[in-house]
């Protein structure tokens, strides 16, 4: 095992950059955000819109089964509000379809 | 305080299972790319971001394109800026030192579960920290097992484990749905994400769609109109 200076440099760069991103949003928001107004509203909506932005294209790419699993998750969340049950059902539907229907 | 650490840890265990499985896949990929164990360990500790690590390992070669890979990985991690900004209610009573200490443990998973928990109870950054440590532990052990044992979960997608991330993030998003007023911002987010993802390479669609949706929500809100900007 030899020491690769480029690899260490790369990891240091990405590590530092990622850590800066992880800290800077918090530091900046506490500086600029008052308790009301549109910036606060914008931040309040970020969690939901980030999560949606993460998943929607992946669901579409999954095709019909992705849509079916998503509808089941919507119904499950509406009826039970259980994230865990939704997780299990979603994975089960996709796993079953991949093993038995394709 | 100890209890919050434990609560955060336990709340992240279900998705930790998938994190573990995908960690093992990354470990296997590392052996195929001749990445040394110390390099994997350094990455796990200092980068600690699953999707960025997958891209780094994917682009890894003997003549390492340091700048190119770093830019690609950081572009994927841009969303952490927004994730971090949205965590400000959790850190509202925290010192700067605590912010520097705990934010490294904000992952997609630990963040999402923290934001959901925040709606029903008051929590401190210790909950986020406990969740982050859970993800850190499952990710780390997963990568090490994959690196040393090779393929023991050869194809996690066969068991739907890739969909576990989608399912939990989608369910967590739904748990944040506040009513009809959210419909338009949600549709805007979804449409922008789909269109942007289709026409542009990479993961920039996450940040673009999230900003579009949140901007739309802030503009439409009556509260905002009454309080001014």
Contacts between the chains, C-beta under 8 A, distances in Angstrom:
chain1	res1	chain2	res2	distance
A	1	B	36	5.0
A	1	B	37	7.4
A	1	B	38	7.2
A	2	B	36	8.0
A	4	B	36	7.3
A	4	B	39	7.1
A	4	B	64	7.5
A	6	B	64	4.4
A	6	B	66	5.6
A	7	B	35	7.7
A	7	B	36	7.7
A	7	B	39	5.1
A	7	B	64	6.2
A	8	B	39	7.7
A	8	B	42	6.9
A	9	B	66	5.7
A	10	B	56	7.3
A	10	B	64	6.2
A	10	B	66	4.7
A	10	B	69	5.8
A	10	B	70	5.9
A	11	B	39	6.8
A	11	B	42	4.9
A	11	B	43	5.4
A	11	B	46	5.9
A	11	B	47	6.5
A	12	B	46	7.1
A	13	B	66	6.9
A	13	B	70	4.3
A	14	B	46	7.8
A	14	B	47	5.1
A	14	B	52	6.7
A	14	B	56	6.7
A	14	B	69	7.7
A	14	B	70	5.3
A	14	B	73	4.6
A	14	B	74	6.4
A	14	B	77	7.9
A	15	B	42	7.9
A	15	B	46	3.2
A	15	B	47	5.1
A	17	B	70	6.9
A	17	B	73	7.8
A	17	B	74	4.5
A	17	B	77	7.1
A	18	B	47	5.8
A	18	B	48	7.6
A	18	B	49	5.7
A	18	B	52	6.8
A	18	B	73	7.6
A	18	B	74	6.9
A	18	B	77	4.8
A	18	B	80	6.5
A	19	B	46	7.8
A	19	B	103	7.7
A	19	B	104	6.0
A	21	B	74	7.4
A	21	B	77	5.6
A	21	B	78	6.7
A	21	B	80	4.1
A	21	B	81	4.8
A	21	B	84	6.8
A	22	B	80	4.9
A	22	B	83	7.6
A	22	B	84	5.4
A	22	B	103	4.5
A	22	B	104	6.2
A	22	B	106	5.6
A	23	B	84	6.6
A	23	B	99	6.5
A	23	B	100	6.2
A	23	B	103	4.9
A	24	B	81	6.2
A	24	B	84	6.6
A	25	B	80	7.2
A	25	B	81	4.4
A	25	B	82	6.3
A	25	B	83	6.8
A	25	B	84	2.9
A	25	B	85	3.5
A	25	B	86	7.6
A	25	B	87	7.6
A	26	B	84	4.6
A	26	B	85	6.6
A	26	B	87	5.8
A	26	B	88	5.9
A	26	B	91	5.9
A	26	B	99	5.5
A	26	B	103	6.2
A	27	B	96	7.8
A	27	B	99	6.8
A	28	B	85	6.8
A	29	B	84	7.8
A	29	B	85	4.3
A	29	B	88	4.5
A	30	B	88	5.6
A	30	B	91	7.4
A	30	B	92	8.0
A	33	B	88	6.8
A	36	B	223	7.6
A	36	B	227	4.4
A	37	B	224	6.8
A	37	B	227	5.2
A	37	B	228	6.3
A	37	B	229	5.6
A	38	B	218	4.5
A	38	B	219	7.4
A	38	B	221	7.7
A	38	B	224	4.6
A	38	B	229	5.1
A	39	B	218	7.7
A	39	B	229	7.8
A	41	B	217	6.5
A	41	B	218	4.1
A	41	B	221	5.2
A	41	B	223	6.5
A	41	B	224	5.1
A	42	B	214	4.8
A	42	B	215	6.5
A	42	B	217	7.4
A	42	B	218	4.2
A	43	B	85	5.9
A	43	B	86	5.7
A	43	B	88	6.7
A	43	B	214	7.6
A	44	B	217	8.0
A	45	B	185	6.3
A	45	B	213	6.7
A	45	B	214	4.2
A	45	B	217	4.1
A	45	B	218	6.7
A	46	B	82	5.5
A	46	B	83	8.0
A	46	B	85	6.6
A	46	B	86	4.0
A	46	B	210	6.3
A	46	B	214	5.2
A	47	B	86	5.1
A	47	B	111	8.0
A	47	B	112	7.4
A	47	B	115	4.2
A	47	B	173	8.0
A	47	B	176	6.1
A	48	B	173	5.3
A	48	B	176	4.1
A	48	B	177	7.2
A	48	B	182	7.4
A	48	B	186	7.4
A	48	B	213	7.8
A	49	B	185	6.7
A	49	B	186	7.7
A	49	B	189	4.6
A	49	B	209	7.1
A	49	B	210	4.5
A	49	B	211	7.9
A	49	B	212	7.9
A	49	B	213	3.4
A	49	B	214	4.9
A	49	B	217	7.3
A	50	B	79	6.4
A	50	B	82	5.8
A	50	B	83	6.6
A	50	B	86	7.2
A	50	B	206	7.0
A	50	B	210	4.3
A	51	B	112	6.1
A	51	B	169	4.8
A	51	B	170	7.3
A	51	B	172	5.7
A	51	B	173	3.8
A	51	B	176	7.5
A	52	B	170	7.9
A	52	B	173	5.0
A	52	B	186	6.2
A	52	B	189	4.7
A	52	B	190	6.1
A	52	B	193	7.1
A	52	B	209	7.5
A	52	B	210	7.8
A	52	B	213	6.8
A	53	B	189	5.6
A	53	B	192	7.7
A	53	B	193	4.5
A	53	B	205	6.7
A	53	B	206	4.8
A	53	B	207	7.7
A	53	B	208	7.8
A	53	B	209	3.7
A	53	B	210	4.5
A	53	B	213	7.0
A	54	B	79	7.9
A	54	B	108	7.2
A	54	B	169	5.4
A	54	B	206	5.7
A	55	B	166	4.9
A	55	B	169	4.9
A	55	B	170	4.8
A	55	B	173	7.1
A	56	B	189	7.4
A	56	B	190	4.5
A	56	B	193	4.7
A	56	B	194	6.1
A	56	B	209	7.7
A	57	B	193	5.4
A	57	B	194	5.6
A	57	B	197	4.0
A	57	B	198	7.9
A	57	B	205	6.5
A	58	B	166	5.0
A	59	B	166	6.2
A	59	B	170	7.1
A	60	B	194	6.0
A	62	B	163	7.0
A	62	B	166	7.5
A	66	B	163	7.7
A	66	B	166	7.7
A	69	B	163	6.8
A	69	B	167	6.9
A	70	B	170	6.3
A	73	B	167	6.0
A	73	B	170	5.6
A	73	B	171	5.5
A	73	B	174	7.0
A	74	B	174	6.3
A	76	B	171	7.7
A	77	B	171	5.6
A	77	B	174	4.3
A	77	B	175	6.4
A	78	B	174	8.0
A	81	B	175	6.7
A	83	B	116	7.0
A	83	B	168	6.4
A	83	B	171	4.5
A	83	B	172	6.0
A	83	B	175	6.3
A	84	B	14	5.7
A	86	B	167	6.2
A	86	B	168	7.7
A	86	B	170	7.7
A	86	B	171	3.8
A	86	B	174	7.8
A	87	B	14	6.1
A	87	B	15	7.3
A	87	B	164	6.3
A	87	B	167	4.9
A	87	B	168	4.8
A	87	B	171	6.3
A	89	B	167	7.8
A	90	B	160	7.7
A	90	B	163	6.0
A	90	B	164	7.5
A	90	B	166	7.2
A	90	B	167	3.1
A	90	B	170	7.5
A	90	B	171	7.5
A	91	B	159	7.5
A	91	B	160	4.2
A	91	B	161	6.9
A	91	B	163	5.6
A	91	B	164	5.1
A	91	B	167	5.9
A	92	B	160	7.0
A	93	B	160	7.6
A	94	B	160	3.8
A	94	B	163	4.1
A	95	B	158	7.3
A	95	B	159	5.1
A	95	B	160	3.4
A	95	B	163	7.8
A	98	B	157	7.2
A	98	B	158	6.1
A	98	B	160	6.6
A	99	B	158	6.7
